[in-house]
Amino acid sequence: MFGMGIQELVVLFLILLLVFGGKKLPQLARGIGQGINEFRKGISGAPAEEEQQQVTSEPQEPVKKSRSKKA
């Protein structure tokens, strides 16, 4: 993984834990993950969540059930 071994990753994690603390580290990782997802969506051209929510929240016309005669 990028030329880093297990020992380097453990040291890096411990430094991050000391700098940001135990409570902020999960929030920081979550924010980075959301940022990466937004970046991927932007590159792929997928519609934003806001646009999808607007489309799905628009009222739809009620579906009329038609009774068909069976032969």
C-alpha positions in Angstrom: 0.0 0.0 0.0 2.0 3.0 -1.3 5.2 1.5 -0.1 4.1 1.7 3.6 4.3 -1.3 5.9 2.2 -2.2 8.9 4.5 -0.4 11.3 4.3 2.9 9.3 0.5 2.7 9.2 0.3 2.0 13.0 2.6 5.0 13.7 0.6 7.2 11.4 -2.7 6.1 13.1 -1.2 6.8 16.6 -0.1 10.3 15.5 -3.6 11.1 14.1 -5.1 9.8 17.3 -2.9 12.1 19.3 -3.6 15.1 17.1 -7.3 14.8 16.6 -8.4 12.8 19.6 -10.6 9.7 19.8 -13.9 11.5 19.3 -12.9 13.6 16.3 -11.2 10.8 14.4 -14.4 9.0 13.3 -16.0 12.3 12.3 -12.9 13.2 10.3 -12.9 9.8 8.5 -16.6 10.1 7.8 -16.1 13.6 6.3 -13.3 12.4 4.1 -15.4 9.5 2.9 -18.3 11.7 2.0 -16.0 14.1 0.2 -14.6 11.2 -1.9 -18.1 10.0 -2.7 -19.1 13.5 -3.9 -16.0 13.7 -6.0 -16.8 10.4 -7.7 -20.4 11.4 -8.3 -19.2 14.6 -9.8 -16.8 12.9 -12.2 -19.2 10.2 -13.3 -21.9 12.7 -14.0 -24.5 11.1 -11.7 -27.2 13.6 -10.6 -26.7 15.1 -7.2 -28.8 13.8 -4.2 -30.7 17.1 -4.1 -31.8 16.6 -7.7 -32.9 13.0 -7.0 -34.8 14.0 -3.9 -36.7 16.7 -5.9 -37.6 14.3 -8.6 -38.8 11.7 -6.1 -40.7 14.2 -3.9 -42.8 15.5 -6.7 -46.4 14.4 -6.4 -47.4 11.7 -8.8 -50.8 11.3 -10.5 -52.8 8.5 -9.0 -52.8 5.3 -10.9 -56.2 4.4 -12.2 -56.9 0.7 -12.1 -58.7 -0.5 -15.2 -60.8 -3.6 -15.1 -60.3 -5.8 -18.0 -62.7 -8.5 -19.0 -61.2 -11.9 -19.1 -62.2 -14.1 -22.0 
